[in-house]
Amino acid sequence: MSEQRIGQGMQVTMHFSLSLENGELVDSTFDKQPATFKIGDGNLLPGFEQQLFGLRASDKRSFQIAPEQGFGQHNPQNVQVMPRSQFEGMELSEGLLVIFNDAAKTELPGIVKSFDERQVTVDFNHPLAGKALTFEVEVFEVQPV
């Protein structure tokens, strides 16, 4: 029986962890059930998927991906200053997650960076934008979808 290798259209069951360059852990399944993903369905970062190609069950790897293959570079145009009146009745704090709907009713999450009585500065960049990411994976199962 040939060992299935990870490629387009394969379903992969694995443990993974994601951490920042400073070692701060962002997400991990190592203390939970392994995660199952379908390669190519758009749920995984393209740079992460590319690193998985060719791996098979029982492989363990650690790799780093640059911001361009992760959540992109931090874009200053995604930081918006909005009138405080748009936050009527909200108790604001720095780091607060706020969610807006755009014209297509898509949710746009943003983080409050600063505020005063007149205006609120909200950063709509992904919190991991501009960061190099380190992944560790342990593959359990690879099979065609």
N, CA, C and O of each residue as an XYZ file, in Angstrom:
580
protein
N       0.850     -1.196      0.000
C       0.000      0.000      0.000
C       0.884      1.243      0.000
O       1.758      1.381      0.855
N       0.666      2.136     -0.938
C       1.505      3.332     -0.989
C       1.016      4.349      0.036
O      -0.181      4.512      0.274
N       1.977      5.013      0.619
C       1.654      6.055      1.591
C       1.090      7.269      0.854
O       1.720      7.781     -0.072
N      -0.090      7.728      1.259
C      -0.663      8.929      0.649
C       0.143     10.149      1.087
O       0.494     10.284      2.259
N       0.429     11.021      0.149
C       1.120     12.271      0.463
C       0.135     13.428      0.370
O      -0.826     13.378     -0.398
N       0.379     14.460      1.152
C      -0.492     15.628      1.152
C      -0.352     16.372     -0.171
O       0.756     16.665     -0.620
N      -1.495     16.672     -0.786
C      -1.546     17.435     -2.025
C      -2.948     17.989     -2.187
O      -3.787     17.820     -1.302
N      -3.214     18.650     -3.310
C      -4.533     19.233     -3.563
C      -5.623     18.177     -3.429
O      -5.459     17.042     -3.877
N      -6.733     18.557     -2.810
C      -7.883     17.683     -2.721
C      -7.753     16.557     -1.713
O      -8.602     15.666     -1.681
N      -6.713     16.571     -0.886
C      -6.556     15.541      0.134
C      -7.143     16.047      1.450
O      -7.180     17.248      1.718
N      -7.594     15.102      2.253
C      -8.059     15.438      3.600
C      -6.957     15.022      4.569
O      -6.438     13.908      4.493
N      -6.607     15.925      5.477
C      -5.482     15.705      6.378
C      -5.962     15.830      7.822
O      -6.644     16.790      8.181
N      -5.599     14.851      8.640
C      -5.857     14.936     10.071
C      -4.505     15.097     10.750
O      -3.597     14.290     10.549
N      -4.379     16.152     11.561
C      -3.076     16.444     12.163
C      -3.237     17.328     13.387
O      -4.266     17.972     13.596
N      -2.185     17.333     14.183
C      -2.046     18.334     15.229
C      -1.248     19.478     14.618
O      -0.387     19.260     13.765
N      -1.542     20.705     15.062
C      -0.716     21.835     14.641
C      -0.640     22.836     15.782
O      -1.532     22.910     16.627
N       0.424     23.591     15.789
C       0.502     24.751     16.673
C       1.017     25.915     15.848
O       1.760     25.740     14.882
N       0.608     27.097     16.251
C       0.985     28.338     15.580
C       1.531     29.266     16.646
O       0.854     29.547     17.634
N       2.755     29.743     16.454
C       3.330     30.678     17.408
C       4.044     31.812     16.678
O       4.366     31.716     15.493
N       4.277     32.884     17.425
C       4.956     34.064     16.883
C       6.455     33.905     17.060
O       6.921     32.991     17.740
N       7.212     34.816     16.430
C       8.679     34.752     16.514
C       9.176     34.806     17.953
O      10.207     34.216     18.278
N       8.442     35.514     18.821
C       8.873     35.628     20.219
C       8.505     34.384     21.036
O       8.745     34.336     22.242
N       7.919     33.371     20.367
C       7.565     32.133     21.055
C       6.149     32.118     21.608
O       5.698     31.086     22.107
N       5.433     33.243     21.532
C       4.065     33.306     22.050
C       3.162     32.377     21.241
O       3.076     32.488     20.018
N       2.485     31.455     21.944
C       1.597     30.504     21.294
C       0.275     31.181     20.963
O      -0.360     31.767     21.840
N      -0.148     31.103     19.688
C      -1.393     31.712     19.233
C      -2.518     30.682     19.208
O      -3.644     30.976     19.608
N      -2.211     29.475     18.736
C      -3.235     28.434     18.622
C      -2.539     27.082     18.615
O      -1.417     26.957     18.122
N      -3.206     26.068     19.164
C      -2.638     24.724     19.159
C      -3.734     23.691     19.332
O      -4.717     23.919     20.036
N      -3.548     22.541     18.675
C      -4.462     21.410     18.893
C      -3.763     20.298     19.674
O      -4.380     19.275     19.969
N      -2.481     20.483     20.015
C      -1.728     19.406     20.650
C      -2.334     18.972     21.984
O      -2.121     17.839     22.416
N      -3.090     19.861     22.645
C      -3.723     19.499     23.911
C      -5.207     19.151     23.728
O      -5.942     19.023     24.707
N      -5.643     18.999     22.467
C      -7.044     18.690     22.162
C      -7.085     17.577     21.128
O      -6.107     16.859     20.922
N      -8.252     17.450     20.476
C      -8.397     16.524     19.353
C      -7.611     17.069     18.167
O      -7.538     18.286     17.993
N      -7.021     16.203     17.347
C      -6.382     16.692     16.122
C      -7.417     17.350     15.206
O      -8.610     17.057     15.285
N      -6.946     18.228     14.351
C      -7.828     18.933     13.413
C      -7.815     18.201     12.075
O      -6.820     17.576     11.709
N      -8.936     18.283     11.346
C      -9.016     17.699     10.007
C      -9.297     18.818      9.015
O     -10.226     19.606      9.192
N      -8.475     18.876      7.964
C      -8.580     19.918      6.951
C      -8.659     19.292      5.577
O      -8.168     18.186      5.349
N      -9.291     20.024      4.655
C      -9.254     19.643      3.250
C      -8.314     20.623      2.550
O      -8.514     21.836      2.603
N      -7.308     20.093      1.909
C      -6.325     20.933      1.206
C      -6.997     21.584     -0.006
O      -7.645     20.904     -0.803
N      -6.837     22.903     -0.140
C      -7.345     23.608     -1.306
C      -8.741     24.183     -1.152
O      -9.276     24.752     -2.103
N      -9.354     24.049      0.040
C     -10.724     24.581      0.186
C     -10.753     26.031      0.663
O     -11.826     26.599      0.866
N      -9.568     26.631      0.844
C      -9.512     28.040      1.216
C      -9.522     28.298      2.704
O      -9.454     29.454      3.122
N      -9.607     27.249      3.528
C      -9.626     27.460      4.973
C      -8.242     27.591      5.578
O      -8.094     28.118      6.680
N      -7.226     27.117      4.872
C      -5.863     27.203      5.389
C      -5.103     28.307      4.660
O      -5.385     28.603      3.499
N      -4.146     28.906      5.344
C      -3.281     29.898      4.693
C      -2.521     29.224      3.555
O      -1.993     28.126      3.733
N      -2.457     29.869      2.381
C      -1.730     29.264      1.257
C      -0.285     28.902      1.617
O       0.202     27.845      1.215
N       0.395     29.756      2.359
C       1.792     29.468      2.731
C       1.905     28.264      3.647
O       2.899     27.539      3.602
N       0.895     28.044      4.479
C       0.862     26.882      5.366
C       0.614     25.617      4.535
O       1.302     24.611      4.707
N      -0.372     25.677      3.636
C      -0.675     24.522      2.777
C       0.543     24.097      1.970
O       0.841     22.906      1.877
N       1.254     25.067      1.381
C       2.414     24.732      0.552
C       3.455     23.963      1.352
O       4.100     23.057      0.825
N       3.621     24.319      2.618
C       4.608     23.632      3.459
C       4.193     22.190      3.759
O       5.039     21.342      4.043
N       2.892     21.920      3.696
C       2.396     20.576      3.996
C       2.538     19.612      2.818
O       2.592     18.397      3.010
N       2.600     20.161      1.583
C       2.640     19.309      0.390
C       3.786     18.296      0.490
O       4.921     18.648      0.810
N       3.457     17.036      0.209
C       4.472     15.992      0.212
C       4.602     15.256      1.529
O       5.195     14.178      1.572
N       4.057     15.817      2.617
C       4.132     15.127      3.903
C       3.155     13.961      3.911
O       2.210     13.930      3.122
N       3.384     13.004      4.799
C       2.471     11.862      4.929
C       2.293     11.517      6.404
O       2.935     12.100      7.278
N       1.406     10.556      6.661
C       1.098     10.168      8.035
C       2.385      9.847      8.789
O       3.301      9.229      8.247
N       2.436     10.273     10.036
C       3.547     10.113     10.991
C       4.660     11.143     10.810
O       5.599     11.170     11.605
N       4.577     11.998      9.773
C       5.579     13.063      9.628
C       5.351     14.143     10.673
O       4.214     14.480     11.002
N       6.461     14.685     11.192
C       6.416     15.837     12.102
C       7.328     16.895     11.504
O       8.442     16.594     11.074
N       6.855     18.132     11.480
C       7.653     19.212     10.903
C       7.449     20.496     11.705
O       6.433     20.688     12.373
N       8.440     21.354     11.614
C       8.341     22.701     12.146
C       8.819     23.621     11.035
O       9.872     23.378     10.445
N       8.059     24.680     10.738
C       8.461     25.590      9.675
C       7.934     26.989      9.963
O       6.977     27.184     10.713
N       8.596     27.946      9.337
C       8.211     29.347      9.509
C       7.703     29.877      8.175
O       8.238     29.545      7.117
N       6.656     30.712      8.237
C       6.218     31.372      7.005
C       6.257     32.883      7.220
O       5.962     33.391      8.302
N       6.630     33.575      6.155
C       6.743     35.032      6.197
C       5.346     35.655      6.175
O       4.383     34.998      5.780
N       5.229     36.925      6.600
C       3.921     37.588      6.593
C       3.217     37.515      5.241
O       1.993     37.393      5.187
N       3.985     37.589      4.140
C       3.379     37.558      2.804
C       2.645     36.246      2.534
O       1.672     36.230      1.781
N       3.099     35.142      3.141
C       2.420     33.854      2.973
C       1.406     33.599      4.092
O       0.655     32.623      4.067
N       1.408     34.503      5.069
C       0.496     34.361      6.196
C      -0.683     35.310      6.056
O      -1.520     35.155      5.167
N      -0.738     36.289      6.941
C      -1.872     37.219      6.950
C      -1.538     38.556      6.297
O      -2.258     39.539      6.475
N      -0.431     38.588      5.532
C      -0.067     39.802      4.807
C       0.650     40.812      5.692
O       0.757     40.638      6.906
N       1.133     41.859      5.061
C       1.783     42.937      5.806
C       0.727     43.835      6.430
O      -0.401     43.910      5.943
N       1.092     44.508      7.494
C       0.196     45.481      8.133
C      -0.033     46.621      7.148
O       0.926     47.196      6.633
N      -1.295     46.954      6.882
C      -1.628     47.998      5.921
C      -2.162     49.214      6.663
O      -3.228     49.148      7.275
N      -1.417     50.345      6.613
C      -1.863     51.555      7.325
C      -3.241     52.034      6.865
O      -3.952     52.685      7.631
N      -3.630     51.717      5.614
C      -4.940     52.154      5.118
C      -6.082     51.398      5.796
O      -7.237     51.810      5.697
N      -5.772     50.301      6.480
C      -6.806     49.549      7.199
C      -7.032     50.081      8.612
O      -7.832     49.528      9.366
N      -6.331     51.150      8.966
C      -6.555     51.800     10.259
C      -7.441     53.010     10.001
O      -7.041     53.931      9.289
N      -8.639     53.018     10.573
C      -9.635     54.051     10.297
C      -9.948     54.862     11.541
O     -10.027     54.329     12.648
N     -10.126     56.168     11.340
C     -10.582     57.045     12.418
C     -12.065     57.303     12.180
O     -12.457     57.763     11.108
N     -12.883     57.007     13.177
C     -14.337     57.086     13.022
C     -14.912     58.004     14.099
O     -14.337     58.131     15.181
N     -16.055     58.647     13.802
C     -16.672     59.497     14.823
C     -17.143     58.668     16.016
O     -17.653     57.559     15.858
N     -16.964     59.217     17.191
C     -17.353     58.523     18.426
C     -18.854     58.183     18.406
O     -19.274     57.212     19.037
N     -19.660     58.976     17.687
C     -21.111     58.756     17.654
C     -21.466     57.373     17.084
O     -22.552     56.857     17.350
N     -20.554     56.772     16.300
C     -20.821     55.424     15.759
C     -20.705     54.341     16.825
O     -21.009     53.175     16.573
N     -20.264     54.735     18.013
C     -20.059     53.771     19.095
C     -20.967     54.105     20.278
O     -20.646     53.817     21.431
N     -22.102     54.717     19.963
C     -23.059     55.163     20.983
C     -23.412     54.013     21.922
O     -23.766     52.918     21.483
N     -23.309     54.283     23.221
C     -23.713     53.297     24.220
C     -22.717     52.165     24.423
O     -22.984     51.244     25.195
N     -21.565     52.214     23.742
C     -20.556     51.166     23.926
C     -19.517     51.616     24.921
O     -19.077     52.765     24.903
N     -19.128     50.710     25.787
C     -18.022     51.002     26.693
C     -16.744     50.625     25.960
O     -16.470     49.443     25.753
N     -15.964     51.623     25.568
C     -14.769     51.375     24.758
C     -13.547     51.142     25.632
O     -13.420     51.702     26.721
N     -12.653     50.301     25.127
C     -11.351     50.119     25.760
C     -10.357     49.767     24.664
O     -10.730     49.215     23.629
N      -9.086     50.092     24.897
C      -8.067     49.757     23.898
C      -7.968     48.239     23.810
O      -7.929     47.548     24.828
N      -7.927     47.726     22.572
C      -7.851     46.282     22.369
C      -9.209     45.630     22.216
O      -9.289     44.434     21.938
N     -10.302     46.406     22.394
C     -11.655     45.866     22.250
C     -11.913     45.461     20.806
O     -11.590     46.203     19.878
N     -12.496     44.281     20.620
C     -12.862     43.818     19.285
C     -14.239     44.373     18.944
O     -15.200     44.175     19.688
N     -14.325     45.070     17.809
C     -15.619     45.574     17.334
C     -15.865     44.985     15.952
O     -14.922     44.769     15.191
N     -17.124     44.726     15.624
C     -17.449     44.124     14.335
C     -18.434     45.012     13.591
O     -19.488     45.376     14.113
N     -18.072     45.348     12.369
C     -18.923     46.153     11.501
C     -19.357     45.281     10.334
O     -18.704     44.283     10.031
N     -20.443     45.643      9.680
C     -20.854     44.983      8.447
C     -20.582     45.931      7.297
O     -20.952     47.104      7.348
N     -19.931     45.420      6.252
C     -19.711     46.257      5.078
C     -20.955     46.219      4.192
O     -21.966     45.620      4.562
N     -20.882     46.851      3.034
C     -22.043     46.962      2.148
C     -22.605     45.597      1.752
O     -23.807     45.459      1.523
N     -21.729     44.586      1.671
C     -22.171     43.240      1.279
C     -22.591     42.415      2.501
O     -22.803     41.207      2.393
N     -22.709     43.067      3.658
C     -23.080     42.407      4.919
C     -22.033     41.401      5.393
O     -22.335     40.483      6.156
N     -20.793     41.590      4.925
C     -19.686     40.765      5.400
C     -19.193     41.376      6.711
O     -19.044     42.593      6.820
N     -18.944     40.527      7.699
C     -18.463     41.052      8.980
C     -17.003     41.473      8.856
O     -16.167     40.737      8.332
N     -16.718     42.675      9.352
C     -15.360     43.204      9.363
C     -14.951     43.429     10.816
O     -15.390     44.399     11.434
N     -14.119     42.549     11.369
C     -13.674     42.773     12.741
C     -12.548     43.809     12.778
O     -11.711     43.869     11.878
N     -12.546     44.610     13.821
C     -11.484     45.588     14.018
C     -11.160     45.689     15.499
O     -11.956     45.297     16.353
N      -9.984     46.218     15.787
C      -9.533     46.373     17.172
C      -9.422     47.865     17.475
O      -8.794     48.616     16.728
N     -10.039     48.285     18.582
C      -9.938     49.688     19.003
C      -8.501     49.945     19.444
O      -7.987     49.293     20.353
N      -7.856     50.921     18.774
C      -6.470     51.262     19.101
C      -6.406     52.433     20.082
O      -5.586     52.448     20.999
N      -7.291     53.416     19.869
C      -7.327     54.574     20.768
C      -8.667     55.275     20.582
O      -9.361     55.045     19.592
N      -9.029     56.131     21.537
C     -10.293     56.863     21.441
C     -10.267     58.047     22.397
O      -9.534     58.061     23.385
N     -11.094     59.045     22.071
C     -11.363     60.144     22.988
C     -12.844     60.469     22.853
O     -13.597     59.672     22.293
N     -13.279     61.629     23.357
C     -14.720     61.910     23.304
C     -15.217     62.233     21.893
O     -16.425     62.228     21.657
N     -14.305     62.516     20.943
C     -14.712     62.869     19.589
C     -14.569     61.744     18.570
O     -15.411     61.597     17.685
N     -13.494     60.939     18.692
C     -13.232     59.950     17.651
C     -12.619     58.670     18.215
O     -12.100     58.622     19.330
N     -12.714     57.629     17.369
C     -12.208     56.301     17.734
C     -11.330     55.807     16.585
O     -11.740     55.864     15.426
N     -10.132     55.324     16.896
C      -9.241     54.755     15.892
C      -9.359     53.238     15.957
O      -9.116     52.623     16.995
N      -9.745     52.639     14.807
C      -9.964     51.190     14.731
C      -9.028     50.604     13.682
O      -8.924     51.120     12.569
N      -8.343     49.514     14.050
C      -7.429     48.820     13.141
C      -8.144     47.584     12.589
O      -8.466     46.656     13.330
N      -8.388     47.589     11.267
C      -9.070     46.464     10.617
C      -8.090     45.442     10.033
O      -8.516     44.501      9.363
N      -6.781     45.612     10.277
C      -5.811     44.599      9.849
C      -6.025     43.338     10.674
O      -6.467     43.413     11.821
N      -5.712     42.171     10.095
C      -5.746     40.938     10.879
C      -4.733     41.087     12.017
O      -3.647     41.624     11.797
N      -5.062     40.626     13.222
C      -4.121     40.770     14.352
C      -2.748     40.149     14.079
O      -1.767     40.543     14.710
N      -2.657     39.193     13.160
C      -1.374     38.560     12.855
C      -0.717     39.128     11.601
O       0.304     38.610     11.148
N      -1.302     40.201     11.030
C      -0.695     40.840      9.859
C       0.695     41.353     10.222
O       0.913     41.880     11.313
N       1.628     41.188      9.290
C       2.981     41.701      9.491
C       3.851     40.812     10.361
O       4.991     41.169     10.658
N       3.331     39.651     10.779
C       4.095     38.786     11.671
C       4.533     37.513     10.948
O       3.766     36.921     10.190
N       5.774     37.104     11.195
C       6.238     35.791     10.735
C       5.645     34.759     11.686
O       5.599     34.980     12.896
N       5.196     33.647     11.146
C       4.506     32.633     11.936
C       5.287     31.326     11.919
O       5.823     30.930     10.884
N       5.353     30.655     13.072
C       6.000     29.355     13.161
C       4.932     28.298     13.401
O       4.154     28.389     14.350
N       4.904     27.305     12.539
C       3.962     26.196     12.659
C       4.714     24.931     13.034
O       5.824     24.686     12.561
N       4.097     24.138     13.885
C       4.560     22.773     14.123
C       3.400     21.870     13.771
O       2.257     22.140     14.140
N       3.696     20.788     13.051
C       2.636     19.862     12.669
C       3.058     18.434     12.963
O       4.238     18.085     12.914
N       2.060     17.620     13.269
C       2.233     16.171     13.372
C       1.069     15.566     12.603
O      -0.087     15.699     13.004
N       1.382     14.897     11.489
C       0.355     14.372     10.588
C      -0.040     12.960     11.035
O       0.821     12.115     11.281
N      -1.348     12.717     11.136
C      -1.851     11.397     11.521
C      -2.414     10.621     10.343
O      -2.187      9.419     10.207
N      -3.161     11.335      9.481
C      -3.855     10.626      8.414
C      -3.942     11.518      7.183
O      -4.201     12.717      7.290
N      -3.724     10.919      6.007
C      -3.854     11.616      4.732
C      -4.690     10.715      3.838
O      -4.347      9.553      3.621
N      -5.793     11.258      3.318
C      -6.619     10.435      2.430
C      -7.313     11.312      1.393
O      -7.532     12.501      1.628
N      -7.657     10.732      0.254
C      -8.392     11.497     -0.765
C      -9.764     11.879     -0.219
O     -10.358     11.139      0.565
N     -10.254     13.030     -0.636
C     -11.561     13.497     -0.171
C     -12.647     12.707     -0.877
O     -13.833     12.936     -0.636
